Amino acid sequence: MPGELIESPLILRDLAKSYGQRTVLAGIGLELEAGEYVAIMGESGVGKSTLLNLVAGLDRPDAGTIRVAGTDLAGLDDEGLARLRRQHLGFVFQAFHLLPYLSIAQNVALPLVLNDLPRPAIDARVAEVLAAVGLEARRDDSPSRLSGGESQRVAIARAVVHRPSLLLADEPTGNLDAAAAAGVLELLRRSIKEAGAAGILVTHSRAAAESTDRIYRLTGDALVPL
């Protein structure tokens, strides 16, 4: 509707998380608008993956607010969190996580199947995203026949097929050679921008981080712009 206020895909305020006596995150804040793509860098163990897990509702913060697509995660039970992930989140990981007993097309279709879309809509959307990643001709192949770069392109297609509000990528190029990594980074950026999603890339690579709009360094108690 004209003039309707649409809340940011991601709002973090004063986020804190500890494990036993060890404080991992304290006072973390971030807000992303639709189409914004940022990188988070930092030393190993500083809490980058913990931050992604909190944003995804896979772990609960000790304090602070997480709002994804207008929904406060604190008000959701496990079923509600699972539903929010299915509808609003996309994930791209270093280890691909493709299911070997499904075809490429079936792997990509999974988020749509879980969201109970009708089969004609699923088939049309899967064909669209596989064409976008240059793998439509491989739709019936097994993931075992793909190179690392091709596997990651399938993982990106699966992550964006349901048009998520927020895309999370955790070291998505760590297992790829330079040429494949460059292609994956370009595809990630284009997918986020074309979908109008917000995106977070967690990486150790400055070159990878520079494919995003803004770079932050996570220190445990702040996200410091670089």
C-alpha positions as CSV (number, residue, x, y, z in Angstrom):
1,M,0.0,0.0,0.0
2,P,1.3,3.5,-0.7
3,G,2.9,5.0,2.3
4,E,3.1,1.7,4.2
5,L,6.0,1.5,6.5
6,I,8.0,-1.7,5.9
7,E,10.4,-2.6,8.7
8,S,14.0,-3.4,8.0
9,P,14.8,-7.0,7.2
10,L,17.2,-7.1,10.2
11,I,17.4,-5.1,13.4
12,L,19.9,-6.0,16.2
13,R,20.0,-4.0,19.4
14,D,22.3,-4.5,22.5
15,L,22.8,-8.2,21.7
16,A,24.6,-10.3,24.3
17,K,25.6,-13.9,24.6
18,S,27.8,-15.8,27.0
19,Y,28.7,-19.5,27.5
20,G,29.4,-20.2,31.1
21,Q,31.9,-17.6,32.3
22,R,32.9,-16.6,28.8
23,T,31.2,-13.6,27.3
24,V,31.2,-13.9,23.5
25,L,29.0,-11.0,22.4
26,A,28.0,-7.9,24.3
27,G,26.1,-4.8,23.2
28,I,26.0,-5.7,19.4
29,G,23.8,-3.5,17.2
30,L,23.1,-3.5,13.5
31,E,20.3,-2.6,11.2
32,L,20.1,-3.6,7.5
33,E,17.7,-2.2,4.9
34,A,16.4,-4.1,1.9
35,G,19.2,-4.5,-0.7
36,E,22.0,-3.9,1.8
37,Y,24.9,-6.4,1.8
38,V,27.6,-6.3,4.6
39,A,30.6,-8.3,5.5
40,I,31.6,-9.2,9.1
41,M,35.2,-10.0,9.7
42,G,37.1,-10.9,12.9
43,E,39.5,-13.2,14.5
44,S,38.6,-16.9,15.0
45,G,36.6,-17.4,18.1
46,V,35.4,-13.8,18.3
47,G,31.8,-14.8,17.8
48,K,31.0,-14.4,14.1
49,S,29.3,-17.8,13.8
50,T,27.6,-17.2,17.1
51,L,26.1,-14.0,15.8
52,L,24.8,-15.7,12.7
53,N,23.3,-18.5,14.8
54,L,21.5,-15.9,17.0
55,V,20.2,-14.0,13.9
56,A,18.9,-17.3,12.5
57,G,17.2,-18.3,15.7
58,L,19.4,-21.3,16.1
59,D,20.5,-20.0,19.5
60,R,19.0,-17.6,22.0
61,P,20.7,-14.4,23.2
62,D,21.1,-13.7,26.9
63,A,19.9,-10.1,26.3
64,G,19.0,-7.7,23.4
65,T,16.6,-7.7,20.5
66,I,16.6,-9.5,17.2
67,R,14.0,-8.6,14.7
68,V,13.9,-10.4,11.3
69,A,11.4,-9.2,8.7
70,G,9.4,-7.3,11.4
71,T,9.2,-10.2,13.8
72,D,10.8,-10.2,17.3
73,L,12.5,-13.6,17.7
74,A,12.0,-13.5,21.4
75,G,8.3,-14.0,21.0
76,L,8.6,-17.2,18.9
77,D,8.7,-20.8,20.1
78,D,10.8,-23.4,18.3
79,E,8.0,-24.0,15.8
80,G,7.7,-20.3,15.1
81,L,11.4,-19.9,14.7
82,A,11.4,-22.9,12.2
83,R,8.6,-21.2,10.3
84,L,10.4,-17.9,10.2
85,R,13.6,-19.5,8.9
86,R,11.6,-21.3,6.1
87,Q,9.9,-18.2,5.0
88,H,12.3,-15.3,5.5
89,L,15.9,-16.7,5.8
90,G,18.4,-18.1,3.3
91,F,21.7,-19.8,4.3
92,V,24.9,-20.4,2.4
93,F,27.6,-22.3,4.2
94,Q,31.2,-23.2,3.4
95,A,30.3,-26.9,3.3
96,F,27.5,-26.6,0.7
97,H,25.1,-29.1,2.6
98,L,23.6,-30.5,-0.6
99,L,21.6,-33.7,-0.1
100,P,23.4,-36.4,-2.2
101,Y,20.3,-38.5,-2.7
102,L,18.4,-35.7,-4.4
103,S,19.0,-34.2,-7.8
104,I,20.2,-30.6,-8.2
105,A,16.6,-29.4,-8.9
106,Q,15.3,-31.3,-5.9
107,N,17.9,-29.7,-3.7
108,V,17.0,-26.3,-4.9
109,A,13.3,-27.0,-4.5
110,L,13.5,-27.9,-0.8
111,P,12.6,-24.5,0.7
112,L,9.6,-24.2,-1.6
113,V,8.4,-27.7,-0.7
114,L,8.7,-26.9,3.0
115,N,6.6,-23.8,2.4
116,D,3.9,-25.9,0.7
117,L,4.0,-24.2,-2.6
118,P,2.0,-25.9,-5.5
119,R,4.1,-28.0,-7.8
120,P,3.7,-25.8,-10.9
121,A,5.0,-22.8,-8.9
122,I,7.9,-24.8,-7.5
123,D,8.9,-26.0,-11.0
124,A,8.8,-22.5,-12.5
125,R,10.8,-20.9,-9.7
126,V,13.5,-23.7,-9.6
127,A,13.9,-23.3,-13.4
128,E,14.3,-19.6,-13.0
129,V,17.0,-19.7,-10.3
130,L,18.9,-22.6,-11.9
131,A,19.0,-20.5,-15.1
132,A,20.2,-17.5,-13.1
133,V,23.2,-19.6,-11.7
134,G,23.9,-21.1,-15.1
135,L,23.0,-24.7,-14.2
136,E,19.5,-25.3,-15.7
137,A,21.0,-27.9,-18.0
138,R,22.3,-29.8,-15.0
139,R,19.0,-29.9,-13.1
140,D,18.7,-33.7,-13.1
141,D,22.3,-34.4,-12.2
142,S,23.5,-35.6,-8.8
143,P,25.4,-33.2,-6.6
144,S,28.3,-35.7,-6.8
145,R,28.9,-34.7,-10.4
146,L,29.5,-31.1,-9.6
147,S,32.7,-29.1,-9.0
148,G,33.1,-27.1,-5.8
149,G,32.2,-23.9,-7.5
150,E,29.1,-25.5,-9.1
151,S,28.0,-27.0,-5.8
152,Q,28.2,-23.6,-4.1
153,R,26.1,-22.1,-7.0
154,V,23.5,-24.7,-6.3
155,A,23.6,-23.8,-2.6
156,I,23.1,-20.1,-3.5
157,A,20.2,-21.0,-5.7
158,R,18.6,-23.0,-2.9
159,A,19.2,-20.1,-0.5
160,V,17.4,-17.5,-2.7
161,V,14.7,-19.7,-4.3
162,H,12.0,-18.7,-1.8
163,R,12.9,-15.0,-2.0
164,P,14.1,-14.6,1.6
165,S,14.2,-11.2,3.4
166,L,17.6,-12.0,4.8
167,L,20.5,-14.0,3.4
168,L,23.3,-15.3,5.7
169,A,26.6,-16.6,4.2
170,D,29.2,-18.2,6.5
171,E,32.6,-18.5,4.9
172,P,31.0,-19.5,1.6
173,T,34.2,-19.4,-0.5
174,G,36.5,-21.1,2.0
175,N,36.8,-24.4,0.1
176,L,37.0,-22.8,-3.4
177,D,39.9,-21.8,-5.6
178,A,40.3,-18.2,-6.6
179,A,38.4,-18.3,-9.8
180,A,35.4,-20.3,-8.4
181,A,35.3,-18.0,-5.3
182,A,35.2,-14.9,-7.5
183,G,32.2,-16.3,-9.4
184,V,30.4,-17.3,-6.2
185,L,30.9,-13.8,-4.6
186,E,29.6,-12.1,-7.7
187,L,26.6,-14.4,-7.8
188,L,25.9,-13.8,-4.1
189,R,26.0,-10.0,-4.5
190,R,23.8,-10.1,-7.6
191,S,21.3,-12.5,-6.0
192,I,20.9,-10.2,-2.9
193,K,20.5,-7.0,-5.0
194,E,18.1,-8.5,-7.5
195,A,15.9,-10.0,-4.7
196,G,16.0,-6.8,-2.6
197,A,17.1,-8.9,0.3
198,A,19.5,-7.9,3.0
199,G,22.7,-10.0,3.3
200,I,25.5,-10.8,5.8
201,L,28.7,-12.3,4.6
202,V,31.0,-13.7,7.4
203,T,34.5,-14.2,6.1
204,H,38.2,-14.1,7.0
205,S,39.0,-12.9,3.5
206,R,39.4,-9.2,2.9
207,A,39.0,-9.8,-0.9
208,A,35.7,-11.5,-0.3
209,A,34.5,-8.8,2.1
210,E,35.2,-6.2,-0.5
211,S,32.4,-7.6,-2.7
212,T,29.9,-6.2,-0.2
213,D,28.6,-2.7,0.5
214,R,30.2,-2.3,3.9
215,I,32.7,-4.1,6.0
216,Y,32.6,-4.5,9.8
217,R,35.1,-6.0,12.2
218,L,33.5,-7.9,15.1
219,T,35.3,-7.3,18.4
220,G,32.9,-9.1,20.7
221,D,31.4,-5.9,22.1
222,A,31.0,-3.9,18.9
223,L,30.8,-4.0,15.1
224,V,33.4,-1.6,14.0
225,P,33.2,-0.2,10.5
226,L,36.3,-0.7,8.4
